Amino acid sequence: MYATVKQGKLTVSGTYSYNYYDGRNMHNNYSRLFTGDPVTPSASNRYQTGDSRSYNHSHSGNFEASYDVDSLRLVTASFGIWTNKSNAHSLSRSNAMSPLSGATLYSYANNGRGVSDNTYLYGNIDYQRLFKQKGRMLTFSYKISGGTNGGDNYSSYDVAEATDEWLPFVKRLSDEHTESSGRSMEHTLQADYTTPIGKAHNVEVGAKYILRDNRSDDDRYVRPNGTDGEYTFDEQYSSHYRHENDILAAYLGYGLRLGNLSGRLGARYEHTFQKIKYELGEGENFSTGFDDVVPSASVGYRINDENNLRFGYNMRIYRPGIWSLNPYLNQTNPEALQQGNPNLVSEKNHNVQLTYSYFAAKFSVSCTIRYSFTNNNISSVTSLVEDNTIESVKNPTGKLVSYTTYRNIGRTQTASLSSYVNWNIFKNTRLTMNLWGDYSDYNDRQSLHNYGYYGSAYVGVQQTLPKSWRVNVGFYGCTSNPNLQSKTEGMYNYNLNVQKSFLKDRLNFNLYASNFLDAKRHYKSTVTGANFITHSDSSYNPWRIGINVSWRIGELSSGVKKVARSISNDDVKSAEGGGK
């Protein structure tokens, strides 16, 4: 639902949506093969097959408002919230075999179930002040964003067999109940001022202060597998982790325009205050701070009214998120341990790019050549190590297990070429294309090195027909995607949309379908390490079909106004790390 109301200088809009999703069964096959030499008694080849199903429902709402104080002053505000609750069930069967003889070392079944409850909210208040001199502007902004997440997960095991040598390892398969909760809250204050100086010069200054408070609690309860007794709290292997990250930033920019030539120089200074605290669990509290200078530069040349060239350089900082930093060791599955790294530092990404663009009434194209590199990229790293070499492992046995954590790896380089095309072929026919190709090289300067090509393409055709009919056809495809250790196979998607409008475009119907010729798809990936290789193959139902109906009431055509500048915080890297 969506509504907009205007009363004098005040405009208000609101949206609300509800979504319920019942996921069909997903089937997965997984194998981890030992490739080291020589083969040690602690090594095993592991095979797993499993089925899972999940369903969830979510609510989201958004409120926006703008108020024209006068022709030079504007106040805007927005607030939104999203909530999601989900349930998941899984059943998997695992067995391990000797890399030498092929004999079974152990086998078991695992039954998992869990619920999660997540909430995310955000809000902005912006004040914009224009001046009689064109181009001069002052803005003050405040932003709040954050949310909570909670999970209640159970994992139980049914051990079928184990050799005497591997029995101590299998005994670590305790039934487990994990209660997890997290909270992340961010407040940002920002001020920006820009003013022209003469006809050729422009100066920008600004300051920002971000206050981030992240919390993550993981409480572990265990009982012997195969029993129905009460769970007992495992305080030693539980964790309550706090991470405070405040950032003070100031920037200065200078712009120049001389005829068809334009240029910009900018620099931003940032100081980060970081504080780590362990209220429960292993780890020592510490505080630190560091400084960064972030430069940027660009130059553009307008060849004529349709053709433009632009060359630019910028550096971007990506900070690790709470999930990458959290030191809690997830050992629900003792064969595959996962843990964050509180010693991560921010990565610095350098980008150089050249863009050519052509814009005309019926045809437009934009092409960009880009090179980027990072010397301390945050990336997920998996290794096969003896479990007694990992701190906090409960009852270690010395067997080889998979251990995944995050590191600032050595160096990542990517050279890419991308283009966008918009072509009005005929009066009622429009073609759009997005093309991307790159070559990447990942090197941790130790034992891991991977490289390869990646390409993707989207092609869409829109055809307008008589009597308010419209047809849209789209196709997306991509090649295999390399990363530091992993490689995912290529994929493709296609979709068809048929739209019809009634009552002077007030009532709209949209019939859509995607991947409707495929009953089943496979998503395959591999991960390679110094002494192992894993293969994963997930099968799922890819097709979607549905109908969308919308009805517009009222005559109001204007919407909520936006300020020219507001707060955008995009410096926190997702937990996956290193992806495209």
Secondary structure as the mmCIF struct_conf table of DSSP 4:
data_model
#
loop_
_struct_conf.conf_type_id
_struct_conf.id
_struct_conf.beg_label_comp_id
_struct_conf.beg_label_asym_id
_struct_conf.beg_label_seq_id
_struct_conf.end_label_comp_id
_struct_conf.end_label_asym_id
_struct_conf.end_label_seq_id
STRN STRN1 TYR A 2 GLN A 7
TURN_TY1_P TURN_TY1_P1 GLY A 8 LYS A 9
STRN STRN2 LEU A 10 ASP A 22
HELX_LH_PP_P HELX_LH_PP_P1 GLY A 23 ASN A 25
STRN STRN3 MET A 26 PHE A 34
BEND BEND1 ASP A 37 PRO A 38
HELX_LH_PP_P HELX_LH_PP_P2 VAL A 39 THR A 40
TURN_TY1_P TURN_TY1_P2 PRO A 41 SER A 42
STRN STRN4 ASN A 45 ASP A 68
BEND BEND2 VAL A 69 LEU A 72
STRN STRN5 ARG A 73 MET A 97
TURN_TY1_P TURN_TY1_P3 PRO A 99 SER A 101
STRN STRN6 THR A 104 LEU A 130
BEND BEND3 LYS A 132 GLN A 133
TURN_TY1_P TURN_TY1_P4 LYS A 134 GLY A 135
STRN STRN7 MET A 137 ALA A 162
TURN_TY1_P TURN_TY1_P5 ASP A 164 TRP A 166
HELX_RH_AL_P HELX_RH_AL_P1 LEU A 167 VAL A 170
TURN_TY1_P TURN_TY1_P6 LYS A 171 ARG A 172
STRN STRN8 ASP A 175 ILE A 197
TURN_TY1_P TURN_TY1_P7 GLY A 198 ALA A 200
STRN STRN9 HIS A 201 ARG A 223
TURN_TY1_P TURN_TY1_P8 ASN A 225 GLY A 226
STRN STRN10 THR A 232 PHE A 233
HELX_RH_3T_P HELX_RH_3T_P1 GLU A 235 TYR A 237
STRN STRN11 SER A 239 LEU A 258
TURN_TY1_P TURN_TY1_P9 GLY A 259 ASN A 260
STRN STRN12 LEU A 261 LEU A 280
BEND BEND4 GLY A 281 GLU A 282
STRN STRN13 PHE A 286 ARG A 302
BEND BEND5 ASN A 304 GLU A 306
STRN STRN14 ASN A 307 PRO A 320
HELX_RH_AL_P HELX_RH_AL_P2 ILE A 322 LEU A 325
STRN STRN15 ASN A 330 ASN A 330
BEND BEND6 THR A 332 ASN A 333
TURN_TY1_P TURN_TY1_P10 PRO A 334 GLU A 335
STRN STRN16 ALA A 336 GLN A 338
TURN_TY1_P TURN_TY1_P11 PRO A 342 ASN A 343
STRN STRN17 GLU A 347 PHE A 359
BEND BEND7 ALA A 361 LYS A 362
STRN STRN18 PHE A 363 THR A 374
BEND BEND8 ASN A 375 ASN A 376
STRN STRN19 ILE A 378 GLU A 386
HELX_RH_3T_P HELX_RH_3T_P2 ASP A 387 THR A 389
BEND BEND9 ILE A 390 ILE A 390
TURN_TY1_P TURN_TY1_P12 GLU A 391 SER A 392
BEND BEND10 LYS A 394 ASN A 395
BEND BEND11 GLY A 398 GLY A 398
STRN STRN20 LEU A 400 ASN A 408
BEND BEND12 GLY A 410 GLY A 410
STRN STRN21 ARG A 411 PHE A 426
TURN_TY1_P TURN_TY1_P13 LYS A 427 ASN A 428
STRN STRN22 THR A 429 ASN A 443
BEND BEND13 ARG A 445 SER A 447
STRN STRN23 HIS A 449 LEU A 465
TURN_TY1_P TURN_TY1_P14 PRO A 466 SER A 468
STRN STRN24 TRP A 469 CYS A 478
STRN STRN25 ASN A 481 PRO A 482
BEND BEND14 LEU A 484 GLN A 485
STRN STRN26 SER A 486 THR A 488
HELX_LH_PP_P HELX_LH_PP_P3 GLU A 489 GLY A 490
STRN STRN27 MET A 491 PHE A 502
TURN_TY1_P TURN_TY1_P15 LEU A 503 ARG A 506
STRN STRN28 LEU A 507 SER A 514
BEND BEND15 ASN A 515 ASN A 515
TURN_TY1_P TURN_TY1_P16 PHE A 516 LEU A 517
BEND BEND16 ALA A 519 ALA A 519
STRN STRN29 ARG A 521 THR A 528
BEND BEND17 ALA A 530 ASN A 531
STRN STRN30 PHE A 532 TYR A 540
STRN STRN31 ARG A 544 TRP A 551
BEND BEND18 GLY A 554 GLY A 554
BEND BEND19 ALA A 564 ALA A 564
STRN STRN32 VAL A 572 LYS A 573
HELX_LH_PP_P HELX_LH_PP_P4 SER A 574 SER A 574
TURN_TY1_P TURN_TY1_P17 ALA A 575 GLU A 576
BEND BEND20 GLY A 578 GLY A 578
#
